[in-house]
Amino acid sequence: MAFSNSRIYGGALTRFPAVVRDDCLRHVVVAQGPEPGQEVSVTAEVQKVVDLILEHARTRPAESLGVILSIGYGKHPDGRMRYQWGPLLRDGGARRLNVAATRARRRLTLVSSFSSHDVDPDRVTKAGARLLADYLGIGQRPGPGPAARRAPAAAGLGVPPALVD
């Protein structure tokens, strides 16, 4: 929520203190298969989402699953990113992504077949696509605990350390 408050709402939202957890935002990168059509619907993402849901049901059935957001788009068969990300490239794309990501109250898991390192910032010009690249980057930040996760402000995302939770 802190990321959206800073990037979408200009810090205008009043937020209540929350428990800082190591697992509130996670990015799971899966290997994209060679089958045709993987650039618009990645089979491995679908399977990973199903696996995450089943694992959760077995290990923590009484706890909220949170939100799992599968990106769905992958690389072209030649291995290059085509940046054909559907609604994210249209007007209002950032709003759509923001609504999806902010539904999570405790945990957001992003599942994709590419990482923020695969995204060329010079090719991402639409607000929704830039926001997706930024979310992927935050979800990939390593860190053993809350203090380490307060560092994204230094990564050029414009999120003050006090807002990152």
C-alpha atoms as an extended CHARMM CRD file, in Angstrom:
* protein
*
       165  EXT
         1         1  MET       CA              0.0000000000        0.0000000000        0.0000000000  PROA      1               0.0000000000
         2         2  ALA       CA              2.8990000000        2.3310000000        0.7600000000  PROA      2               0.0000000000
         3         3  PHE       CA              4.1530000000        1.9900000000       -2.8060000000  PROA      3               0.0000000000
         4         4  SER       CA              0.7500000000        2.9040000000       -4.2710000000  PROA      4               0.0000000000
         5         5  ASN       CA              0.2920000000        5.7400000000       -1.7900000000  PROA      5               0.0000000000
         6         6  SER       CA              3.5360000000        7.2650000000       -2.9820000000  PROA      6               0.0000000000
         7         7  ARG       CA              3.3120000000        6.4850000000       -6.7260000000  PROA      7               0.0000000000
         8         8  ILE       CA             -0.4230000000        6.7990000000       -7.4100000000  PROA      8               0.0000000000
         9         9  TYR       CA             -1.8460000000        9.0170000000       -4.6790000000  PROA      9               0.0000000000
        10        10  GLY       CA              1.0990000000       11.3620000000       -4.0860000000  PROA      10              0.0000000000
        11        11  GLY       CA              1.1990000000       10.4530000000       -0.3850000000  PROA      11              0.0000000000
        12        12  ALA       CA             -2.3330000000       11.7410000000        0.2060000000  PROA      12              0.0000000000
        13        13  LEU       CA             -3.6380000000        8.5620000000        1.8530000000  PROA      13              0.0000000000
        14        14  THR       CA             -3.6860000000        8.3170000000        5.6180000000  PROA      14              0.0000000000
        15        15  ARG       CA             -2.2760000000        4.9730000000        6.6100000000  PROA      15              0.0000000000
        16        16  PHE       CA             -2.5110000000        3.1860000000        9.9020000000  PROA      16              0.0000000000
        17        17  PRO       CA              0.4810000000        1.4600000000       11.4600000000  PROA      17              0.0000000000
        18        18  ALA       CA              0.8680000000       -2.1160000000       10.3660000000  PROA      18              0.0000000000
        19        19  VAL       CA              2.9300000000       -5.0690000000       11.3950000000  PROA      19              0.0000000000
        20        20  VAL       CA              5.9860000000       -5.2740000000        9.1630000000  PROA      20              0.0000000000
        21        21  ARG       CA              6.4740000000       -8.7830000000        7.8490000000  PROA      21              0.0000000000
        22        22  ASP       CA              9.1100000000      -10.3200000000        5.6360000000  PROA      22              0.0000000000
        23        23  ASP       CA              6.5420000000      -11.9660000000        3.3820000000  PROA      23              0.0000000000
        24        24  CYS       CA              4.0740000000       -9.1750000000        2.5820000000  PROA      24              0.0000000000
        25        25  LEU       CA              5.3480000000       -8.7610000000       -1.0210000000  PROA      25              0.0000000000
        26        26  ARG       CA              6.9350000000      -11.5820000000       -2.9340000000  PROA      26              0.0000000000
        27        27  HSD       CA              7.8110000000      -12.0590000000       -6.5850000000  PROA      27              0.0000000000
        28        28  VAL       CA              7.9940000000      -15.6170000000       -7.9030000000  PROA      28              0.0000000000
        29        29  VAL       CA              9.6680000000      -15.9770000000      -11.3080000000  PROA      29              0.0000000000
        30        30  VAL       CA              8.8480000000      -19.1550000000      -13.2400000000  PROA      30              0.0000000000
        31        31  ALA       CA             10.5440000000      -20.5830000000      -16.3160000000  PROA      31              0.0000000000
        32        32  GLN       CA              8.6090000000      -19.9150000000      -19.4960000000  PROA      32              0.0000000000
        33        33  GLY       CA              8.1300000000      -22.9930000000      -21.6770000000  PROA      33              0.0000000000
        34        34  PRO       CA              8.8560000000      -23.1910000000      -25.4130000000  PROA      34              0.0000000000
        35        35  GLU       CA              5.2500000000      -23.9460000000      -26.3870000000  PROA      35              0.0000000000
        36        36  PRO       CA              3.5360000000      -21.5750000000      -28.8460000000  PROA      36              0.0000000000
        37        37  GLY       CA              1.5210000000      -18.7070000000      -27.3690000000  PROA      37              0.0000000000
        38        38  GLN       CA              3.5710000000      -18.3470000000      -24.1790000000  PROA      38              0.0000000000
        39        39  GLU       CA              4.1090000000      -14.6140000000      -24.7650000000  PROA      39              0.0000000000
        40        40  VAL       CA              0.4010000000      -13.9940000000      -24.0750000000  PROA      40              0.0000000000
        41        41  SER       CA             -0.4120000000      -16.7860000000      -21.5980000000  PROA      41              0.0000000000
        42        42  VAL       CA              2.3660000000      -18.4870000000      -19.6870000000  PROA      42              0.0000000000
        43        43  THR       CA              1.3890000000      -22.0250000000      -18.7200000000  PROA      43              0.0000000000
        44        44  ALA       CA              4.0330000000      -22.2100000000      -15.9770000000  PROA      44              0.0000000000
        45        45  GLU       CA              2.4680000000      -19.1670000000      -14.2560000000  PROA      45              0.0000000000
        46        46  VAL       CA             -0.9110000000      -20.8380000000      -14.1370000000  PROA      46              0.0000000000
        47        47  GLN       CA              0.6210000000      -24.0000000000      -12.6790000000  PROA      47              0.0000000000
        48        48  LYS       CA              2.5790000000      -21.9970000000      -10.0770000000  PROA      48              0.0000000000
        49        49  VAL       CA             -0.5750000000      -20.1670000000       -8.9410000000  PROA      49              0.0000000000
        50        50  VAL       CA             -2.3700000000      -23.4930000000       -8.5280000000  PROA      50              0.0000000000
        51        51  ASP       CA              0.6380000000      -24.8660000000       -6.6020000000  PROA      51              0.0000000000
        52        52  LEU       CA              0.6940000000      -21.8170000000       -4.2970000000  PROA      52              0.0000000000
        53        53  ILE       CA             -3.0150000000      -22.1540000000       -3.5520000000  PROA      53              0.0000000000
        54        54  LEU       CA             -2.7560000000      -25.8840000000       -2.8290000000  PROA      54              0.0000000000
        55        55  GLU       CA              0.3430000000      -25.4030000000       -0.6530000000  PROA      55              0.0000000000
        56        56  HSD       CA             -1.4490000000      -22.7150000000        1.3040000000  PROA      56              0.0000000000
        57        57  ALA       CA             -4.5220000000      -24.8950000000        1.7730000000  PROA      57              0.0000000000
        58        58  ARG       CA             -2.3330000000      -27.7050000000        3.1530000000  PROA      58              0.0000000000
        59        59  THR       CA             -0.0820000000      -25.6430000000        5.4210000000  PROA      59              0.0000000000
        60        60  ARG       CA             -2.1040000000      -22.6120000000        6.5810000000  PROA      60              0.0000000000
        61        61  PRO       CA             -5.7890000000      -23.2370000000        5.8810000000  PROA      61              0.0000000000
        62        62  ALA       CA             -7.0230000000      -20.8650000000        8.6040000000  PROA      62              0.0000000000
        63        63  GLU       CA             -4.8680000000      -17.9430000000        7.4210000000  PROA      63              0.0000000000
        64        64  SER       CA             -5.7230000000      -15.5610000000        4.5790000000  PROA      64              0.0000000000
        65        65  LEU       CA             -4.0420000000      -16.4290000000        1.3080000000  PROA      65              0.0000000000
        66        66  GLY       CA             -3.6330000000      -12.7920000000        0.3610000000  PROA      66              0.0000000000
        67        67  VAL       CA             -3.6210000000      -11.8220000000       -3.3070000000  PROA      67              0.0000000000
        68        68  ILE       CA             -1.8020000000      -13.7330000000       -6.0320000000  PROA      68              0.0000000000
        69        69  LEU       CA             -1.3110000000      -11.6410000000       -9.1530000000  PROA      69              0.0000000000
        70        70  SER       CA             -0.2040000000      -13.5810000000      -12.2130000000  PROA      70              0.0000000000
        71        71  ILE       CA              1.2400000000      -11.2720000000      -14.8560000000  PROA      71              0.0000000000
        72        72  GLY       CA              0.3810000000      -13.6430000000      -17.7230000000  PROA      72              0.0000000000
        73        73  TYR       CA              2.5670000000      -12.0760000000      -20.3880000000  PROA      73              0.0000000000
        74        74  GLY       CA              5.8980000000      -13.5980000000      -21.3420000000  PROA      74              0.0000000000
        75        75  LYS       CA              8.7960000000      -13.2030000000      -23.7100000000  PROA      75              0.0000000000
        76        76  HSD       CA              8.5200000000      -13.7840000000      -27.4470000000  PROA      76              0.0000000000
        77        77  PRO       CA              9.7840000000      -17.1970000000      -28.6410000000  PROA      77              0.0000000000
        78        78  ASP       CA             13.0760000000      -15.5410000000      -29.6500000000  PROA      78              0.0000000000
        79        79  GLY       CA             13.6450000000      -14.6980000000      -25.9590000000  PROA      79              0.0000000000
        80        80  ARG       CA             13.0950000000      -10.9550000000      -26.2730000000  PROA      80              0.0000000000
        81        81  MET       CA             10.4770000000       -8.9350000000      -24.4400000000  PROA      81              0.0000000000
        82        82  ARG       CA              7.8440000000       -7.4830000000      -26.7830000000  PROA      82              0.0000000000
        83        83  TYR       CA              6.1100000000       -5.2800000000      -24.1790000000  PROA      83              0.0000000000
        84        84  GLN       CA              2.6700000000       -6.2150000000      -25.4620000000  PROA      84              0.0000000000
        85        85  TRP       CA              1.0280000000       -6.0420000000      -22.0680000000  PROA      85              0.0000000000
        86        86  GLY       CA             -2.5850000000       -5.4590000000      -23.0800000000  PROA      86              0.0000000000
        87        87  PRO       CA             -4.6010000000       -3.1840000000      -20.7680000000  PROA      87              0.0000000000
        88        88  LEU       CA             -1.4730000000       -1.9550000000      -18.9740000000  PROA      88              0.0000000000
        89        89  LEU       CA             -0.5300000000       -0.0760000000      -22.1470000000  PROA      89              0.0000000000
        90        90  ARG       CA             -3.8500000000        1.7340000000      -22.4180000000  PROA      90              0.0000000000
        91        91  ASP       CA             -5.0030000000        4.8610000000      -20.6440000000  PROA      91              0.0000000000
        92        92  GLY       CA             -5.8810000000        3.8550000000      -17.1060000000  PROA      92              0.0000000000
        93        93  GLY       CA             -3.5050000000        0.8610000000      -17.1420000000  PROA      93              0.0000000000
        94        94  ALA       CA             -1.7120000000        2.0510000000      -14.0060000000  PROA      94              0.0000000000
        95        95  ARG       CA             -5.0660000000        2.3890000000      -12.2470000000  PROA      95              0.0000000000
        96        96  ARG       CA             -6.0010000000       -1.1850000000      -13.1510000000  PROA      96              0.0000000000
        97        97  LEU       CA             -2.7400000000       -2.5540000000      -11.7850000000  PROA      97              0.0000000000
        98        98  ASN       CA             -3.0190000000       -0.4030000000       -8.6770000000  PROA      98              0.0000000000
        99        99  VAL       CA             -6.5210000000       -1.7090000000       -7.9380000000  PROA      99              0.0000000000
       100       100  ALA       CA             -5.3530000000       -5.3100000000       -8.3260000000  PROA      100             0.0000000000
       101       101  ALA       CA             -2.2630000000       -4.8400000000       -6.1560000000  PROA      101             0.0000000000
       102       102  THR       CA             -3.9220000000       -2.8680000000       -3.3730000000  PROA      102             0.0000000000
       103       103  ARG       CA             -6.6150000000       -5.4860000000       -2.7330000000  PROA      103             0.0000000000
       104       104  ALA       CA             -4.0260000000       -7.3550000000       -0.6830000000  PROA      104             0.0000000000
       105       105  ARG       CA             -4.3990000000       -6.5630000000        2.9960000000  PROA      105             0.0000000000
       106       106  ARG       CA             -1.4980000000       -8.6440000000        4.2810000000  PROA      106             0.0000000000
       107       107  ARG       CA              0.2640000000      -10.3620000000        1.4150000000  PROA      107             0.0000000000
       108       108  LEU       CA              0.7620000000       -9.9090000000       -2.3360000000  PROA      108             0.0000000000
       109       109  THR       CA              2.4800000000      -12.5520000000       -4.4290000000  PROA      109             0.0000000000
       110       110  LEU       CA              3.4130000000      -11.6210000000       -7.9900000000  PROA      110             0.0000000000
       111       111  VAL       CA              3.9510000000      -14.5590000000      -10.3520000000  PROA      111             0.0000000000
       112       112  SER       CA              5.6450000000      -13.9360000000      -13.6970000000  PROA      112             0.0000000000
       113       113  SER       CA              7.9910000000      -15.4750000000      -16.2360000000  PROA      113             0.0000000000
       114       114  PHE       CA             10.2500000000      -12.4270000000      -16.2610000000  PROA      114             0.0000000000
       115       115  SER       CA             11.8480000000      -10.1600000000      -13.7140000000  PROA      115             0.0000000000
       116       116  SER       CA             12.3850000000       -6.4290000000      -13.5110000000  PROA      116             0.0000000000
       117       117  HSD       CA             15.8930000000       -7.0970000000      -14.8420000000  PROA      117             0.0000000000
       118       118  ASP       CA             14.3350000000       -8.2600000000      -18.1280000000  PROA      118             0.0000000000
       119       119  VAL       CA             12.5050000000       -4.9540000000      -18.5840000000  PROA      119             0.0000000000
       120       120  ASP       CA             14.2820000000       -2.2200000000      -20.5520000000  PROA      120             0.0000000000
       121       121  PRO       CA             13.2770000000        1.0820000000      -18.8870000000  PROA      121             0.0000000000
       122       122  ASP       CA             13.7100000000        2.9110000000      -22.2160000000  PROA      122             0.0000000000
       123       123  ARG       CA             11.0290000000        0.7010000000      -23.8110000000  PROA      123             0.0000000000
       124       124  VAL       CA              8.4780000000        1.0820000000      -21.0150000000  PROA      124             0.0000000000
       125       125  THR       CA              6.7480000000        4.3800000000      -21.6970000000  PROA      125             0.0000000000
       126       126  LYS       CA              3.1520000000        3.8780000000      -20.5700000000  PROA      126             0.0000000000
       127       127  ALA       CA              2.3080000000        4.4960000000      -16.9120000000  PROA      127             0.0000000000
       128       128  GLY       CA              0.8240000000        1.0250000000      -16.3580000000  PROA      128             0.0000000000
       129       129  ALA       CA              3.8660000000       -0.7350000000      -17.7910000000  PROA      129             0.0000000000
       130       130  ARG       CA              6.2480000000        1.4010000000      -15.7230000000  PROA      130             0.0000000000
       131       131  LEU       CA              4.2460000000        0.6370000000      -12.5970000000  PROA      131             0.0000000000
       132       132  LEU       CA              4.4080000000       -3.1030000000      -13.3340000000  PROA      132             0.0000000000
       133       133  ALA       CA              8.1910000000       -2.9430000000      -13.7600000000  PROA      133             0.0000000000
       134       134  ASP       CA              8.4880000000       -1.0670000000      -10.4580000000  PROA      134             0.0000000000
       135       135  TYR       CA              6.2770000000       -3.5880000000       -8.6180000000  PROA      135             0.0000000000
       136       136  LEU       CA              8.3750000000       -6.4490000000       -9.9770000000  PROA      136             0.0000000000
       137       137  GLY       CA             11.5080000000       -4.7070000000       -8.7350000000  PROA      137             0.0000000000
       138       138  ILE       CA             10.1840000000       -4.2450000000       -5.2140000000  PROA      138             0.0000000000
       139       139  GLY       CA              9.0140000000       -7.8550000000       -5.0150000000  PROA      139             0.0000000000
       140       140  GLN       CA             12.4920000000       -9.0800000000       -5.9400000000  PROA      140             0.0000000000
       141       141  ARG       CA             14.4300000000       -7.0870000000       -3.3630000000  PROA      141             0.0000000000
       142       142  PRO       CA             16.2600000000       -9.4960000000       -1.0890000000  PROA      142             0.0000000000
       143       143  GLY       CA             16.5100000000       -8.8780000000        2.5810000000  PROA      143             0.0000000000
       144       144  PRO       CA             16.5060000000      -10.8310000000        5.8150000000  PROA      144             0.0000000000
       145       145  GLY       CA             13.9790000000       -8.6330000000        7.5800000000  PROA      145             0.0000000000
       146       146  PRO       CA             12.1320000000       -5.3420000000        7.8980000000  PROA      146             0.0000000000
       147       147  ALA       CA             15.2390000000       -3.1600000000        8.1530000000  PROA      147             0.0000000000
       148       148  ALA       CA             16.5670000000       -4.5020000000        4.8670000000  PROA      148             0.0000000000
       149       149  ARG       CA             13.2060000000       -3.9640000000        3.1730000000  PROA      149             0.0000000000
       150       150  ARG       CA             13.1730000000       -0.2760000000        4.0080000000  PROA      150             0.0000000000
       151       151  ALA       CA             15.8550000000        0.3410000000        1.3440000000  PROA      151             0.0000000000
       152       152  PRO       CA             13.7210000000        0.6980000000       -1.8450000000  PROA      152             0.0000000000
       153       153  ALA       CA             13.7490000000        4.5020000000       -1.5460000000  PROA      153             0.0000000000
       154       154  ALA       CA             17.4040000000        4.3950000000       -2.5360000000  PROA      154             0.0000000000
       155       155  ALA       CA             16.5210000000        2.4150000000       -5.6450000000  PROA      155             0.0000000000
       156       156  GLY       CA             15.0100000000        5.4430000000       -7.3680000000  PROA      156             0.0000000000
       157       157  LEU       CA             11.3950000000        4.5100000000       -6.7880000000  PROA      157             0.0000000000
       158       158  GLY       CA             10.5970000000        7.6860000000       -4.9100000000  PROA      158             0.0000000000
       159       159  VAL       CA              9.1830000000        5.8560000000       -1.9150000000  PROA      159             0.0000000000
       160       160  PRO       CA             10.3880000000        7.3410000000        1.3890000000  PROA      160             0.0000000000
       161       161  PRO       CA             11.7700000000        4.6240000000        3.7060000000  PROA      161             0.0000000000
       162       162  ALA       CA              9.1020000000        5.3950000000        6.3390000000  PROA      162             0.0000000000
       163       163  LEU       CA              6.3800000000        4.4250000000        3.8370000000  PROA      163             0.0000000000
       164       164  VAL       CA              7.7290000000        1.0400000000        2.8550000000  PROA      164             0.0000000000
       165       165  ASP       CA              5.8920000000       -1.6940000000        4.6640000000  PROA      165             0.0000000000
